[in-house]
Amino acid sequence: MPDETGRLSQAEQNQIMQELRKRFLDLCCPVSGSANFNLHDYVVAPVTVGGTGNIYPGGGTVIPQIMIVS
C-alpha cells in the first residue's frame, strides 16, 4: 500500500513488476516497445479537465494507476 503521499516503496514496486511479468510474459512498454522499464514512484489517479480549464477530480470511483517510465 502506498504511503500517505501515494509513494510506493521499492519493495512494492518490485512486487508489482513481478506480478506484471508473471501475468504478461511478453510485457513491454506500450509507448517505446522496450521490455526494460521502471515504475513511477507514485500511484496516480486520472482527473477530468473541462473546456474552461476547471479540474474535476474523481467524478465517482477512482481507480489508482501505476505509471511506467521507459
Backbone as a chain_set.jsonl record, in Angstrom:
{"seq": "MPDETGRLSQAEQNQIMQELRKRFLDLCCPVSGSANFNLHDYVVAPVTVGGTGNIYPGGGTVIPQIMIVS", "coords": {"N": [[0.844, -1.166, 0.0], [0.647, 2.171, -0.884], [2.334, 5.022, 0.675], [1.116, 7.834, 2.688], [1.404, 9.916, 0.894], [1.137, 8.767, -1.51], [3.308, 7.461, -2.488], [5.151, 4.666, -3.613], [6.944, 2.037, -2.061], [10.235, 0.645, -2.636], [10.136, -2.116, -2.412], [7.404, -2.578, -2.844], [7.196, -1.688, -5.497], [8.829, -3.597, -6.728], [7.325, -5.918, -6.209], [4.992, -5.376, -7.689], [6.068, -5.286, -10.295], [6.963, -7.952, -10.534], [4.518, -9.3, -10.46], [3.261, -8.228, -12.75], [5.008, -9.181, -14.758], [4.639, -11.897, -14.438], [1.962, -12.237, -15.162], [1.871, -11.165, -17.731], [3.675, -12.329, -20.092], [5.145, -11.378, -22.279], [5.651, -8.709, -21.68], [5.936, -5.297, -22.396], [6.847, -1.843, -22.765], [4.16, 0.195, -23.667], [4.551, 2.496, -25.142], [7.306, 2.903, -25.969], [8.006, 0.336, -26.67], [9.969, -1.057, -25.435], [11.259, -3.645, -23.347], [12.482, -3.071, -21.072], [11.874, -1.234, -18.433], [10.806, 1.003, -15.797], [8.785, 1.46, -12.844], [6.836, 4.308, -11.994], [7.424, 6.286, -9.091], [5.156, 6.996, -7.691], [1.67, 6.342, -7.089], [-0.97, 7.088, -9.27], [-3.928, 8.988, -10.194], [-6.46, 9.48, -12.55], [-7.756, 12.655, -13.694], [-10.472, 14.771, -14.72], [-10.432, 17.371, -17.045], [-12.184, 20.188, -17.704], [-13.607, 22.076, -20.489], [-13.262, 24.728, -19.822], [-11.011, 24.74, -18.366], [-11.328, 23.98, -15.789], [-10.775, 21.674, -13.145], [-11.906, 18.441, -12.518], [-11.763, 16.333, -10.19], [-11.991, 12.849, -9.723], [-14.867, 12.022, -10.452], [-16.636, 10.17, -9.194], [-16.038, 6.723, -8.655], [-12.596, 6.222, -8.19], [-9.917, 4.711, -9.736], [-6.84, 3.722, -8.741], [-3.747, 4.118, -10.489], [-0.748, 2.773, -11.94], [2.101, 4.237, -13.175], [4.314, 3.685, -15.912], [7.795, 4.058, -16.597], [9.841, 4.606, -19.187]], "CA": [[0.0, 0.0, 0.0], [1.468, 3.387, -0.9], [2.26, 5.839, 1.884], [0.076, 8.866, 2.661], [1.601, 10.81, -0.257], [0.954, 7.984, -2.729], [4.599, 6.916, -2.919], [5.367, 3.231, -3.462], [8.281, 1.651, -1.619], [10.937, -0.168, -3.631], [9.603, -3.477, -2.287], [6.098, -2.587, -3.518], [7.457, -1.608, -6.933], [9.334, -4.913, -7.139], [6.204, -6.854, -6.166], [4.127, -5.065, -8.828], [6.762, -5.73, -11.518], [6.928, -9.418, -10.563], [3.149, -9.696, -10.807], [3.047, -7.885, -14.164], [5.787, -10.099, -15.613], [4.024, -13.216, -14.319], [0.693, -12.223, -15.899], [2.094, -10.773, -19.122], [5.014, -12.868, -20.363], [5.847, -10.541, -23.263], [5.395, -7.346, -21.234], [6.822, -4.239, -22.87], [6.289, -0.505, -22.656], [3.278, 0.44, -24.799], [4.991, 3.662, -25.907], [8.607, 2.7, -26.606], [8.186, -1.056, -27.089], [11.071, -1.636, -24.675], [10.927, -4.537, -22.241], [13.227, -2.549, -19.925], [11.273, -0.014, -17.922], [10.596, 1.075, -14.351], [7.522, 2.035, -12.413], [6.931, 5.618, -11.36], [7.432, 6.156, -7.632], [3.86, 7.336, -7.102], [0.4, 5.899, -7.649], [-1.656, 8.26, -9.819], [-5.357, 8.844, -10.487], [-6.824, 10.434, -13.604], [-8.735, 13.704, -13.42], [-11.088, 15.327, -15.914], [-10.272, 18.817, -17.185], [-13.256, 20.699, -18.546], [-13.253, 23.019, -21.542], [-12.899, 26.018, -19.229], [-9.798, 24.553, -17.582], [-11.656, 23.501, -14.447], [-10.391, 20.295, -12.879], [-12.958, 17.675, -11.854], [-11.155, 15.087, -9.708], [-12.794, 11.72, -9.271], [-16.311, 12.145, -10.534], [-17.144, 8.845, -8.872], [-14.992, 5.816, -8.192], [-11.282, 6.453, -8.788], [-9.074, 3.514, -9.718], [-5.431, 4.111, -8.773], [-2.983, 3.581, -11.604], [0.708, 2.764, -11.828], [2.709, 4.691, -14.424], [5.609, 3.098, -16.237], [8.785, 5.004, -17.071], [10.695, 3.884, -20.125]], "C": [[0.895, 1.236, 0.0], [1.344, 4.162, 0.412], [1.215, 6.943, 1.711], [0.219, 9.862, 1.508], [1.394, 10.08, -1.58], [2.223, 7.335, -3.238], [4.677, 5.425, -2.625], [6.781, 2.973, -2.966], [8.94, 0.822, -2.728], [10.431, -1.606, -3.598], [8.25, -3.592, -2.986], [6.259, -2.522, -5.037], [7.943, -2.952, -7.467], [8.209, -5.938, -7.205], [5.261, -6.633, -7.358], [4.774, -5.548, -10.129], [6.748, -7.249, -11.635], [5.547, -9.91, -10.996], [2.837, -9.39, -12.275], [3.763, -8.867, -15.083], [5.227, -11.52, -15.558], [2.754, -13.291, -15.179], [0.862, -11.95, -17.388], [3.52, -11.15, -19.513], [5.811, -12.031, -21.352], [5.65, -9.057, -22.957], [6.427, -6.376, -21.802], [6.096, -2.905, -22.728], [5.405, -0.237, -23.871], [3.695, 1.635, -25.658], [6.268, 3.373, -26.673], [8.8, 1.299, -27.157], [9.295, -1.763, -26.33], [10.55, -2.542, -23.562], [11.64, -4.088, -20.963], [12.627, -1.22, -19.504], [11.108, -0.128, -16.419], [9.199, 1.597, -14.074], [7.784, 3.414, -11.82], [6.822, 5.414, -9.855], [6.062, 6.332, -6.991], [2.698, 6.677, -7.835], [-0.304, 7.166, -8.129], [-3.135, 7.955, -10.01], [-5.716, 9.882, -11.535], [-7.817, 11.479, -13.099], [-9.296, 14.181, -14.756], [-10.877, 16.835, -15.908], [-11.331, 19.291, -18.162], [-12.748, 21.694, -19.569], [-12.842, 24.386, -21.026], [-11.615, 25.934, -18.409], [-10.059, 24.118, -16.161], [-11.284, 22.034, -14.308], [-11.503, 19.63, -12.07], [-12.378, 16.345, -11.374], [-12.204, 14.062, -9.29], [-14.288, 11.925, -9.286], [-16.968, 10.804, -10.277], [-16.009, 7.997, -8.322], [-13.685, 6.099, -8.932], [-10.461, 5.193, -8.629], [-7.629, 3.95, -9.8], [-4.702, 3.407, -9.923], [-1.492, 3.677, -11.313], [1.257, 3.215, -13.169], [4.026, 3.955, -14.639], [6.499, 4.166, -16.84], [9.775, 4.237, -17.921], [11.972, 4.647, -20.372]], "O": [[1.813, 1.328, 0.815], [0.383, 3.988, 1.162], [0.512, 6.982, 0.701], [-0.731, 10.571, 1.179], [1.466, 10.689, -2.648], [2.221, 6.722, -4.306], [4.32, 4.973, -1.537], [7.721, 3.631, -3.412], [8.266, 0.358, -3.647], [10.309, -2.244, -4.643], [7.978, -4.593, -3.647], [5.553, -3.21, -5.774], [7.515, -3.392, -8.534], [8.142, -6.733, -8.142], [4.789, -7.596, -7.963], [4.105, -6.15, -10.968], [6.541, -7.78, -12.726], [5.434, -10.83, -11.805], [2.22, -10.204, -12.962], [3.193, -9.33, -16.071], [5.332, -12.264, -16.533], [2.509, -14.298, -15.842], [0.089, -12.444, -18.208], [4.457, -10.384, -19.29], [7.038, -11.982, -21.267], [5.501, -8.245, -23.87], [7.633, -6.604, -21.703], [4.874, -2.862, -22.588], [5.853, -0.424, -25.002], [3.233, 1.766, -26.791], [6.323, 3.57, -27.887], [9.656, 1.083, -28.015], [9.539, -2.948, -26.556], [9.539, -2.25, -22.923], [11.425, -4.662, -19.896], [12.851, -0.197, -20.153], [11.25, -1.206, -15.841], [8.522, 2.111, -14.965], [8.831, 3.653, -11.219], [6.188, 4.46, -9.402], [5.833, 5.869, -5.874], [2.744, 6.482, -9.05], [-0.239, 8.201, -7.467], [-3.543, 6.794, -9.989], [-5.32, 11.042, -11.421], [-8.611, 11.218, -12.195], [-8.664, 14.011, -15.799], [-11.11, 17.499, -14.898], [-11.371, 18.849, -19.31], [-11.589, 22.108, -19.52], [-12.145, 25.126, -21.72], [-11.177, 26.926, -17.827], [-9.118, 23.906, -15.396], [-11.457, 21.248, -15.24], [-11.979, 20.176, -11.075], [-12.487, 15.337, -12.072], [-13.17, 14.379, -8.596], [-14.913, 11.995, -8.228], [-17.783, 10.353, -11.082], [-15.132, 8.492, -7.615], [-13.671, 6.203, -10.158], [-10.322, 4.666, -7.525], [-7.213, 4.497, -10.821], [-5.004, 2.266, -10.272], [-1.037, 4.533, -10.555], [0.916, 2.635, -14.2], [4.751, 3.644, -13.694], [6.018, 5.075, -17.516], [10.461, 3.335, -17.44], [12.823, 4.195, -21.139]]}, "num_chains": 1, "name": "protein.A"}
